[in-house]
Amino acid sequence: MAATSLSTAMEMGIEKSDPKLALLAAESLRVAGRPQEALDLCAEVLPKRTTDPAYQDLEQWVQLTQVAVDQQARLVVKPAPTHPRRARPAGRVNPNPYSVL
């Protein structure tokens, strides 16, 4: 029932005016694999900040999610190889007694 209520609220656009619903909607977007949309939603809600403590929770969620997104982006990028990998370095290879050279 909660997912149905949240989806109904998102269809109506209520999550853009209530920080608690915005936090729920952002978390559901993040779990669905769309963290950038969740951060965009929070960026739209946070300028309307009042004294409601839910805005602090939303701001903390944004900070933690942004750190996680940045860390995930850093983990995906692999450094370029500086030299090809070999089974053994050139100086440690035993001579092959069967070679024709």
Jmol script that loads the backbone (N, CA, C; Angstrom):
load data "model"
ATOM      1  N   MET A   1       0.808  -1.187   0.000  1.00  0.00           N
ATOM      2  CA  MET A   1       0.000   0.000   0.000  1.00  0.00           C
ATOM      3  C   MET A   1       0.853   1.253   0.000  1.00  0.00           C
ATOM      4  N   ALA A   2       2.006   1.202   0.686  1.00  0.00           N
ATOM      5  CA  ALA A   2       2.862   2.383   0.756  1.00  0.00           C
ATOM      6  C   ALA A   2       3.410   2.735  -0.629  1.00  0.00           C
ATOM      7  N   ALA A   3       3.767   1.709  -1.396  1.00  0.00           N
ATOM      8  CA  ALA A   3       4.288   1.978  -2.741  1.00  0.00           C
ATOM      9  C   ALA A   3       3.202   2.575  -3.625  1.00  0.00           C
ATOM     10  N   THR A   4       1.966   2.128  -3.456  1.00  0.00           N
ATOM     11  CA  THR A   4       0.861   2.672  -4.238  1.00  0.00           C
ATOM     12  C   THR A   4       0.598   4.123  -3.848  1.00  0.00           C
ATOM     13  N   SER A   5       0.649   4.416  -2.550  1.00  0.00           N
ATOM     14  CA  SER A   5       0.435   5.788  -2.084  1.00  0.00           C
ATOM     15  C   SER A   5       1.543   6.704  -2.573  1.00  0.00           C
ATOM     16  N   LEU A   6       2.783   6.217  -2.539  1.00  0.00           N
ATOM     17  CA  LEU A   6       3.906   7.020  -3.009  1.00  0.00           C
ATOM     18  C   LEU A   6       3.809   7.267  -4.508  1.00  0.00           C
ATOM     19  N   SER A   7       3.455   6.245  -5.259  1.00  0.00           N
ATOM     20  CA  SER A   7       3.336   6.441  -6.708  1.00  0.00           C
ATOM     21  C   SER A   7       2.188   7.394  -7.039  1.00  0.00           C
ATOM     22  N   THR A   8       1.108   7.333  -6.277  1.00  0.00           N
ATOM     23  CA  THR A   8       0.002   8.268  -6.480  1.00  0.00           C
ATOM     24  C   THR A   8       0.438   9.688  -6.163  1.00  0.00           C
ATOM     25  N   ALA A   9       1.183   9.856  -5.067  1.00  0.00           N
ATOM     26  CA  ALA A   9       1.678  11.185  -4.701  1.00  0.00           C
ATOM     27  C   ALA A   9       2.649  11.709  -5.754  1.00  0.00           C
ATOM     28  N   MET A  10       3.472  10.826  -6.316  1.00  0.00           N
ATOM     29  CA  MET A  10       4.419  11.257  -7.346  1.00  0.00           C
ATOM     30  C   MET A  10       3.687  11.634  -8.629  1.00  0.00           C
ATOM     31  N   GLU A  11       2.608  10.938  -8.955  1.00  0.00           N
ATOM     32  CA  GLU A  11       1.827  11.301 -10.140  1.00  0.00           C
ATOM     33  C   GLU A  11       1.192  12.674  -9.971  1.00  0.00           C
ATOM     34  N   MET A  12       0.799  12.987  -8.734  1.00  0.00           N
ATOM     35  CA  MET A  12       0.164  14.267  -8.460  1.00  0.00           C
ATOM     36  C   MET A  12       1.188  15.385  -8.257  1.00  0.00           C
ATOM     37  N   GLY A  13       2.453  15.033  -8.054  1.00  0.00           N
ATOM     38  CA  GLY A  13       3.497  16.033  -7.873  1.00  0.00           C
ATOM     39  C   GLY A  13       3.584  16.578  -6.459  1.00  0.00           C
ATOM     40  N   ILE A  14       3.004  15.877  -5.491  1.00  0.00           N
ATOM     41  CA  ILE A  14       3.012  16.353  -4.108  1.00  0.00           C
ATOM     42  C   ILE A  14       4.404  16.273  -3.494  1.00  0.00           C
ATOM     43  N   GLU A  15       5.230  15.351  -3.975  1.00  0.00           N
ATOM     44  CA  GLU A  15       6.557  15.177  -3.378  1.00  0.00           C
ATOM     45  C   GLU A  15       7.441  16.402  -3.567  1.00  0.00           C
ATOM     46  N   LYS A  16       7.061  17.280  -4.480  1.00  0.00           N
ATOM     47  CA  LYS A  16       7.861  18.492  -4.713  1.00  0.00           C
ATOM     48  C   LYS A  16       7.563  19.586  -3.694  1.00  0.00           C
ATOM     49  N   SER A  17       6.570  19.379  -2.841  1.00  0.00           N
ATOM     50  CA  SER A  17       6.244  20.389  -1.841  1.00  0.00           C
ATOM     51  C   SER A  17       6.397  19.874  -0.414  1.00  0.00           C
ATOM     52  N   ASP A  18       6.511  18.572  -0.227  1.00  0.00           N
ATOM     53  CA  ASP A  18       6.643  18.002   1.114  1.00  0.00           C
ATOM     54  C   ASP A  18       8.004  17.316   1.225  1.00  0.00           C
ATOM     55  N   PRO A  19       8.844  17.706   2.191  1.00  0.00           N
ATOM     56  CA  PRO A  19      10.191  17.118   2.272  1.00  0.00           C
ATOM     57  C   PRO A  19      10.190  15.630   2.645  1.00  0.00           C
ATOM     58  N   LYS A  20       9.205  15.196   3.426  1.00  0.00           N
ATOM     59  CA  LYS A  20       9.161  13.774   3.797  1.00  0.00           C
ATOM     60  C   LYS A  20       8.816  12.906   2.590  1.00  0.00           C
ATOM     61  N   LEU A  21       7.865  13.364   1.811  1.00  0.00           N
ATOM     62  CA  LEU A  21       7.536  12.626   0.587  1.00  0.00           C
ATOM     63  C   LEU A  21       8.676  12.711  -0.419  1.00  0.00           C
ATOM     64  N   ALA A  22       9.357  13.853  -0.457  1.00  0.00           N
ATOM     65  CA  ALA A  22      10.507  13.991  -1.356  1.00  0.00           C
ATOM     66  C   ALA A  22      11.600  13.009  -0.980  1.00  0.00           C
ATOM     67  N   LEU A  23      11.822  12.824   0.315  1.00  0.00           N
ATOM     68  CA  LEU A  23      12.830  11.872   0.769  1.00  0.00           C
ATOM     69  C   LEU A  23      12.441  10.443   0.385  1.00  0.00           C
ATOM     70  N   LEU A  24      11.182  10.093   0.568  1.00  0.00           N
ATOM     71  CA  LEU A  24      10.720   8.759   0.171  1.00  0.00           C
ATOM     72  C   LEU A  24      10.835   8.557  -1.339  1.00  0.00           C
ATOM     73  N   ALA A  25      10.432   9.566  -2.097  1.00  0.00           N
ATOM     74  CA  ALA A  25      10.489   9.451  -3.552  1.00  0.00           C
ATOM     75  C   ALA A  25      11.933   9.372  -4.032  1.00  0.00           C
ATOM     76  N   ALA A  26      12.806  10.167  -3.432  1.00  0.00           N
ATOM     77  CA  ALA A  26      14.215  10.148  -3.829  1.00  0.00           C
ATOM     78  C   ALA A  26      14.848   8.797  -3.513  1.00  0.00           C
ATOM     79  N   GLU A  27      14.530   8.255  -2.368  1.00  0.00           N
ATOM     80  CA  GLU A  27      15.082   6.943  -2.012  1.00  0.00           C
ATOM     81  C   GLU A  27      14.561   5.855  -2.949  1.00  0.00           C
ATOM     82  N   SER A  28      13.294   5.944  -3.324  1.00  0.00           N
ATOM     83  CA  SER A  28      12.758   4.939  -4.249  1.00  0.00           C
ATOM     84  C   SER A  28      13.395   5.083  -5.634  1.00  0.00           C
ATOM     85  N   LEU A  29      13.692   6.307  -6.047  1.00  0.00           N
ATOM     86  CA  LEU A  29      14.380   6.507  -7.327  1.00  0.00           C
ATOM     87  C   LEU A  29      15.812   5.976  -7.262  1.00  0.00           C
ATOM     88  N   ARG A  30      16.481   6.197  -6.132  1.00  0.00           N
ATOM     89  CA  ARG A  30      17.854   5.719  -5.993  1.00  0.00           C
ATOM     90  C   ARG A  30      17.901   4.199  -6.019  1.00  0.00           C
ATOM     91  N   VAL A  31      16.961   3.573  -5.330  1.00  0.00           N
ATOM     92  CA  VAL A  31      16.917   2.102  -5.311  1.00  0.00           C
ATOM     93  C   VAL A  31      16.597   1.562  -6.700  1.00  0.00           C
ATOM     94  N   ALA A  32      15.812   2.309  -7.466  1.00  0.00           N
ATOM     95  CA  ALA A  32      15.460   1.888  -8.823  1.00  0.00           C
ATOM     96  C   ALA A  32      16.616   2.084  -9.804  1.00  0.00           C
ATOM     97  N   GLY A  33      17.740   2.654  -9.340  1.00  0.00           N
ATOM     98  CA  GLY A  33      18.905   2.823 -10.208  1.00  0.00           C
ATOM     99  C   GLY A  33      18.930   4.152 -10.934  1.00  0.00           C
ATOM    100  N   ARG A  34      18.217   5.140 -10.412  1.00  0.00           N
ATOM    101  CA  ARG A  34      18.200   6.462 -11.040  1.00  0.00           C
ATOM    102  C   ARG A  34      18.598   7.520 -10.015  1.00  0.00           C
ATOM    103  N   PRO A  35      19.865   7.484  -9.552  1.00  0.00           N
ATOM    104  CA  PRO A  35      20.267   8.417  -8.494  1.00  0.00           C
ATOM    105  C   PRO A  35      20.297   9.874  -8.948  1.00  0.00           C
ATOM    106  N   GLN A  36      20.581  10.126 -10.210  1.00  0.00           N
ATOM    107  CA  GLN A  36      20.633  11.512 -10.669  1.00  0.00           C
ATOM    108  C   GLN A  36      19.249  12.147 -10.651  1.00  0.00           C
ATOM    109  N   GLU A  37      18.223  11.392 -11.004  1.00  0.00           N
ATOM    110  CA  GLU A  37      16.857  11.915 -10.926  1.00  0.00           C
ATOM    111  C   GLU A  37      16.477  12.206  -9.478  1.00  0.00           C
ATOM    112  N   ALA A  38      16.930  11.368  -8.558  1.00  0.00           N
ATOM    113  CA  ALA A  38      16.651  11.588  -7.137  1.00  0.00           C
ATOM    114  C   ALA A  38      17.316  12.869  -6.652  1.00  0.00           C
ATOM    115  N   LEU A  39      18.562  13.084  -7.061  1.00  0.00           N
ATOM    116  CA  LEU A  39      19.264  14.306  -6.659  1.00  0.00           C
ATOM    117  C   LEU A  39      18.630  15.536  -7.285  1.00  0.00           C
ATOM    118  N   ASP A  40      18.144  15.418  -8.507  1.00  0.00           N
ATOM    119  CA  ASP A  40      17.458  16.540  -9.151  1.00  0.00           C
ATOM    120  C   ASP A  40      16.167  16.883  -8.414  1.00  0.00           C
ATOM    121  N   LEU A  41      15.447  15.869  -7.980  1.00  0.00           N
ATOM    122  CA  LEU A  41      14.219  16.100  -7.221  1.00  0.00           C
ATOM    123  C   LEU A  41      14.533  16.827  -5.922  1.00  0.00           C
ATOM    124  N   CYS A  42      15.568  16.408  -5.238  1.00  0.00           N
ATOM    125  CA  CYS A  42      15.946  17.059  -3.978  1.00  0.00           C
ATOM    126  C   CYS A  42      16.419  18.494  -4.218  1.00  0.00           C
ATOM    127  N   ALA A  43      17.111  18.715  -5.318  1.00  0.00           N
ATOM    128  CA  ALA A  43      17.554  20.070  -5.643  1.00  0.00           C
ATOM    129  C   ALA A  43      16.370  20.984  -5.921  1.00  0.00           C
ATOM    130  N   GLU A  44      15.283  20.419  -6.354  1.00  0.00           N
ATOM    131  CA  GLU A  44      14.076  21.206  -6.604  1.00  0.00           C
ATOM    132  C   GLU A  44      13.321  21.498  -5.306  1.00  0.00           C
ATOM    133  N   VAL A  45      13.420  20.585  -4.338  1.00  0.00           N
ATOM    134  CA  VAL A  45      12.667  20.730  -3.092  1.00  0.00           C
ATOM    135  C   VAL A  45      13.420  21.585  -2.065  1.00  0.00           C
ATOM    136  N   LEU A  46      14.730  21.455  -1.972  1.00  0.00           N
ATOM    137  CA  LEU A  46      15.496  22.122  -0.924  1.00  0.00           C
ATOM    138  C   LEU A  46      15.423  23.653  -0.942  1.00  0.00           C
ATOM    139  N   PRO A  47      15.316  24.327  -2.057  1.00  0.00           N
ATOM    140  CA  PRO A  47      15.203  25.802  -1.992  1.00  0.00           C
ATOM    141  C   PRO A  47      13.935  26.289  -1.291  1.00  0.00           C
ATOM    142  N   LYS A  48      12.941  25.450  -1.151  1.00  0.00           N
ATOM    143  CA  LYS A  48      11.696  25.823  -0.482  1.00  0.00           C
ATOM    144  C   LYS A  48      11.780  25.559   1.017  1.00  0.00           C
ATOM    145  N   ARG A  49      12.970  25.538   1.551  1.00  0.00           N
ATOM    146  CA  ARG A  49      13.233  25.145   2.937  1.00  0.00           C
ATOM    147  C   ARG A  49      12.499  26.028   3.953  1.00  0.00           C
ATOM    148  N   THR A  50      11.955  25.360   4.978  1.00  0.00           N
ATOM    149  CA  THR A  50      11.340  26.046   6.113  1.00  0.00           C
ATOM    150  C   THR A  50      12.001  25.521   7.383  1.00  0.00           C
ATOM    151  N   THR A  51      11.370  25.711   8.525  1.00  0.00           N
ATOM    152  CA  THR A  51      11.941  25.236   9.781  1.00  0.00           C
ATOM    153  C   THR A  51      11.649  23.760  10.042  1.00  0.00           C
ATOM    154  N   ASP A  52      10.991  23.098   9.124  1.00  0.00           N
ATOM    155  CA  ASP A  52      10.671  21.678   9.272  1.00  0.00           C
ATOM    156  C   ASP A  52      11.971  20.864   9.331  1.00  0.00           C
ATOM    157  N   PRO A  53      12.151  20.029  10.365  1.00  0.00           N
ATOM    158  CA  PRO A  53      13.385  19.232  10.465  1.00  0.00           C
ATOM    159  C   PRO A  53      13.534  18.204   9.350  1.00  0.00           C
ATOM    160  N   ALA A  54      12.480  17.932   8.618  1.00  0.00           N
ATOM    161  CA  ALA A  54      12.583  16.975   7.509  1.00  0.00           C
ATOM    162  C   ALA A  54      13.497  17.522   6.413  1.00  0.00           C
ATOM    163  N   TYR A  55      13.619  18.832   6.309  1.00  0.00           N
ATOM    164  CA  TYR A  55      14.528  19.412   5.326  1.00  0.00           C
ATOM    165  C   TYR A  55      15.979  19.098   5.666  1.00  0.00           C
ATOM    166  N   GLN A  56      16.296  19.043   6.976  1.00  0.00           N
ATOM    167  CA  GLN A  56      17.649  18.644   7.378  1.00  0.00           C
ATOM    168  C   GLN A  56      17.920  17.193   6.988  1.00  0.00           C
ATOM    169  N   ASP A  57      16.939  16.340   7.208  1.00  0.00           N
ATOM    170  CA  ASP A  57      17.087  14.932   6.820  1.00  0.00           C
ATOM    171  C   ASP A  57      17.296  14.810   5.317  1.00  0.00           C
ATOM    172  N   LEU A  58      16.546  15.588   4.572  1.00  0.00           N
ATOM    173  CA  LEU A  58      16.671  15.555   3.115  1.00  0.00           C
ATOM    174  C   LEU A  58      18.052  16.054   2.678  1.00  0.00           C
ATOM    175  N   GLU A  59      18.538  17.104   3.326  1.00  0.00           N
ATOM    176  CA  GLU A  59      19.857  17.637   2.973  1.00  0.00           C
ATOM    177  C   GLU A  59      20.958  16.631   3.298  1.00  0.00           C
ATOM    178  N   GLN A  60      20.855  15.960   4.443  1.00  0.00           N
ATOM    179  CA  GLN A  60      21.837  14.931   4.795  1.00  0.00           C
ATOM    180  C   GLN A  60      21.788  13.771   3.807  1.00  0.00           C
ATOM    181  N   TRP A  61      20.584  13.390   3.400  1.00  0.00           N
ATOM    182  CA  TRP A  61      20.446  12.311   2.422  1.00  0.00           C
ATOM    183  C   TRP A  61      21.123  12.696   1.112  1.00  0.00           C
ATOM    184  N   VAL A  62      20.941  13.952   0.697  1.00  0.00           N
ATOM    185  CA  VAL A  62      21.570  14.419  -0.547  1.00  0.00           C
ATOM    186  C   VAL A  62      23.082  14.350  -0.429  1.00  0.00           C
ATOM    187  N   GLN A  63      23.629  14.786   0.694  1.00  0.00           N
ATOM    188  CA  GLN A  63      25.083  14.755   0.870  1.00  0.00           C
ATOM    189  C   GLN A  63      25.618  13.329   0.825  1.00  0.00           C
ATOM    190  N   LEU A  64      24.969  12.428   1.537  1.00  0.00           N
ATOM    191  CA  LEU A  64      25.432  11.038   1.549  1.00  0.00           C
ATOM    192  C   LEU A  64      25.288  10.376   0.185  1.00  0.00           C
ATOM    193  N   THR A  65      24.207  10.663  -0.495  1.00  0.00           N
ATOM    194  CA  THR A  65      23.993  10.074  -1.817  1.00  0.00           C
ATOM    195  C   THR A  65      24.989  10.620  -2.826  1.00  0.00           C
ATOM    196  N   GLN A  66      25.288  11.918  -2.735  1.00  0.00           N
ATOM    197  CA  GLN A  66      26.251  12.502  -3.663  1.00  0.00           C
ATOM    198  C   GLN A  66      27.637  11.890  -3.461  1.00  0.00           C
ATOM    199  N   VAL A  67      28.016  11.659  -2.214  1.00  0.00           N
ATOM    200  CA  VAL A  67      29.301  11.009  -1.929  1.00  0.00           C
ATOM    201  C   VAL A  67      29.314   9.589  -2.498  1.00  0.00           C
ATOM    202  N   ALA A  68      28.214   8.874  -2.313  1.00  0.00           N
ATOM    203  CA  ALA A  68      28.146   7.501  -2.819  1.00  0.00           C
ATOM    204  C   ALA A  68      28.195   7.462  -4.342  1.00  0.00           C
ATOM    205  N   VAL A  69      27.516   8.405  -4.997  1.00  0.00           N
ATOM    206  CA  VAL A  69      27.527   8.454  -6.470  1.00  0.00           C
ATOM    207  C   VAL A  69      28.927   8.779  -6.972  1.00  0.00           C
ATOM    208  N   ASP A  70      29.594   9.734  -6.321  1.00  0.00           N
ATOM    209  CA  ASP A  70      30.957  10.088  -6.724  1.00  0.00           C
ATOM    210  C   ASP A  70      31.918   8.924  -6.521  1.00  0.00           C
ATOM    211  N   GLN A  71      31.772   8.228  -5.400  1.00  0.00           N
ATOM    212  CA  GLN A  71      32.643   7.089  -5.132  1.00  0.00           C
ATOM    213  C   GLN A  71      32.395   5.964  -6.139  1.00  0.00           C
ATOM    214  N   GLN A  72      31.161   5.724  -6.478  1.00  0.00           N
ATOM    215  CA  GLN A  72      30.845   4.689  -7.459  1.00  0.00           C
ATOM    216  C   GLN A  72      31.424   5.037  -8.825  1.00  0.00           C
ATOM    217  N   ALA A  73      31.380   6.314  -9.181  1.00  0.00           N
ATOM    218  CA  ALA A  73      31.942   6.746 -10.468  1.00  0.00           C
ATOM    219  C   ALA A  73      33.454   6.555 -10.488  1.00  0.00           C
ATOM    220  N   ARG A  74      34.113   6.778  -9.343  1.00  0.00           N
ATOM    221  CA  ARG A  74      35.563   6.586  -9.291  1.00  0.00           C
ATOM    222  C   ARG A  74      35.935   5.116  -9.384  1.00  0.00           C
ATOM    223  N   LEU A  75      35.110   4.246  -8.829  1.00  0.00           N
ATOM    224  CA  LEU A  75      35.412   2.818  -8.850  1.00  0.00           C
ATOM    225  C   LEU A  75      35.250   2.215 -10.240  1.00  0.00           C
ATOM    226  N   VAL A  76      34.379   2.782 -11.043  1.00  0.00           N
ATOM    227  CA  VAL A  76      34.109   2.237 -12.367  1.00  0.00           C
ATOM    228  C   VAL A  76      35.282   2.476 -13.311  1.00  0.00           C
ATOM    229  N   VAL A  77      35.933   3.602 -13.195  1.00  0.00           N
ATOM    230  CA  VAL A  77      37.020   3.957 -14.103  1.00  0.00           C
ATOM    231  C   VAL A  77      38.281   3.192 -13.706  1.00  0.00           C
ATOM    232  N   LYS A  78      38.807   2.405 -14.633  1.00  0.00           N
ATOM    233  CA  LYS A  78      40.040   1.673 -14.384  1.00  0.00           C
ATOM    234  C   LYS A  78      41.208   2.462 -14.948  1.00  0.00           C
ATOM    235  N   PRO A  79      42.334   2.446 -14.281  1.00  0.00           N
ATOM    236  CA  PRO A  79      43.486   3.169 -14.829  1.00  0.00           C
ATOM    237  C   PRO A  79      44.009   2.467 -16.079  1.00  0.00           C
ATOM    238  N   ALA A  80      44.521   3.246 -16.999  1.00  0.00           N
ATOM    239  CA  ALA A  80      45.070   2.696 -18.236  1.00  0.00           C
ATOM    240  C   ALA A  80      46.360   1.940 -17.918  1.00  0.00           C
ATOM    241  N   PRO A  81      46.574   0.798 -18.548  1.00  0.00           N
ATOM    242  CA  PRO A  81      47.819   0.052 -18.282  1.00  0.00           C
ATOM    243  C   PRO A  81      49.026   0.815 -18.822  1.00  0.00           C
ATOM    244  N   THR A  82      50.084   0.829 -18.033  1.00  0.00           N
ATOM    245  CA  THR A  82      51.301   1.531 -18.453  1.00  0.00           C
ATOM    246  C   THR A  82      52.222   0.627 -19.258  1.00  0.00           C
ATOM    247  N   HIS A  83      52.100  -0.671 -19.080  1.00  0.00           N
ATOM    248  CA  HIS A  83      52.919  -1.612 -19.843  1.00  0.00           C
ATOM    249  C   HIS A  83      52.144  -2.923 -19.938  1.00  0.00           C
ATOM    250  N   PRO A  84      52.415  -3.719 -20.958  1.00  0.00           N
ATOM    251  CA  PRO A  84      51.681  -4.979 -21.100  1.00  0.00           C
ATOM    252  C   PRO A  84      52.079  -5.967 -20.009  1.00  0.00           C
ATOM    253  N   ARG A  85      51.146  -6.787 -19.627  1.00  0.00           N
ATOM    254  CA  ARG A  85      51.437  -7.802 -18.619  1.00  0.00           C
ATOM    255  C   ARG A  85      52.096  -9.010 -19.279  1.00  0.00           C
ATOM    256  N   ARG A  86      53.063  -9.522 -18.609  1.00  0.00           N
ATOM    257  CA  ARG A  86      53.744 -10.717 -19.104  1.00  0.00           C
ATOM    258  C   ARG A  86      53.764 -11.753 -17.993  1.00  0.00           C
ATOM    259  N   ALA A  87      53.954 -12.995 -18.399  1.00  0.00           N
ATOM    260  CA  ALA A  87      53.974 -14.071 -17.410  1.00  0.00           C
ATOM    261  C   ALA A  87      55.156 -13.903 -16.459  1.00  0.00           C
ATOM    262  N   ARG A  88      56.308 -13.569 -16.999  1.00  0.00           N
ATOM    263  CA  ARG A  88      57.498 -13.351 -16.182  1.00  0.00           C
ATOM    264  C   ARG A  88      58.274 -12.170 -16.739  1.00  0.00           C
ATOM    265  N   PRO A  89      58.912 -11.425 -15.880  1.00  0.00           N
ATOM    266  CA  PRO A  89      59.762 -10.341 -16.387  1.00  0.00           C
ATOM    267  C   PRO A  89      60.889 -10.905 -17.239  1.00  0.00           C
ATOM    268  N   ALA A  90      61.428 -10.099 -18.132  1.00  0.00           N
ATOM    269  CA  ALA A  90      62.432 -10.562 -19.091  1.00  0.00           C
ATOM    270  C   ALA A  90      63.663 -11.139 -18.406  1.00  0.00           C
ATOM    271  N   GLY A  91      64.108 -10.618 -17.297  1.00  0.00           N
ATOM    272  CA  GLY A  91      65.322 -11.087 -16.635  1.00  0.00           C
ATOM    273  C   GLY A  91      65.144 -12.384 -15.870  1.00  0.00           C
ATOM    274  N   ARG A  92      63.928 -12.867 -15.696  1.00  0.00           N
ATOM    275  CA  ARG A  92      63.701 -14.046 -14.872  1.00  0.00           C
ATOM    276  C   ARG A  92      63.260 -15.268 -15.679  1.00  0.00           C
ATOM    277  N   VAL A  93      63.381 -15.212 -16.951  1.00  0.00           N
ATOM    278  CA  VAL A  93      62.958 -16.327 -17.788  1.00  0.00           C
ATOM    279  C   VAL A  93      64.130 -17.290 -17.950  1.00  0.00           C
ATOM    280  N   ASN A  94      63.875 -18.565 -17.695  1.00  0.00           N
ATOM    281  CA  ASN A  94      64.907 -19.567 -17.897  1.00  0.00           C
ATOM    282  C   ASN A  94      65.107 -19.803 -19.385  1.00  0.00           C
ATOM    283  N   PRO A  95      66.319 -20.075 -19.805  1.00  0.00           N
ATOM    284  CA  PRO A  95      66.542 -20.351 -21.229  1.00  0.00           C
ATOM    285  C   PRO A  95      65.833 -21.651 -21.649  1.00  0.00           C
ATOM    286  N   ASN A  96      65.301 -21.635 -22.852  1.00  0.00           N
ATOM    287  CA  ASN A  96      64.619 -22.796 -23.364  1.00  0.00           C
ATOM    288  C   ASN A  96      65.629 -23.679 -24.083  1.00  0.00           C
ATOM    289  N   PRO A  97      65.889 -24.876 -23.557  1.00  0.00           N
ATOM    290  CA  PRO A  97      66.911 -25.739 -24.179  1.00  0.00           C
ATOM    291  C   PRO A  97      66.438 -26.311 -25.526  1.00  0.00           C
ATOM    292  N   TYR A  98      65.152 -26.244 -25.834  1.00  0.00           N
ATOM    293  CA  TYR A  98      64.635 -26.819 -27.054  1.00  0.00           C
ATOM    294  C   TYR A  98      64.447 -25.791 -28.154  1.00  0.00           C
ATOM    295  N   SER A  99      64.816 -24.548 -27.903  1.00  0.00           N
ATOM    296  CA  SER A  99      64.601 -23.536 -28.918  1.00  0.00           C
ATOM    297  C   SER A  99      65.592 -23.739 -30.060  1.00  0.00           C
ATOM    298  N   VAL A 100      65.206 -23.330 -31.259  1.00  0.00           N
ATOM    299  CA  VAL A 100      66.045 -23.519 -32.432  1.00  0.00           C
ATOM    300  C   VAL A 100      67.016 -22.345 -32.607  1.00  0.00           C
ATOM    301  N   LEU A 101      66.867 -21.337 -31.817  1.00  0.00           N
ATOM    302  CA  LEU A 101      67.767 -20.164 -31.927  1.00  0.00           C
ATOM    303  C   LEU A 101      68.997 -20.345 -31.165  1.00  0.00           C
TER     304      LEU A 101
END
end "model"
wireframe off; spacefill off
backbone 0.3
color backbone group
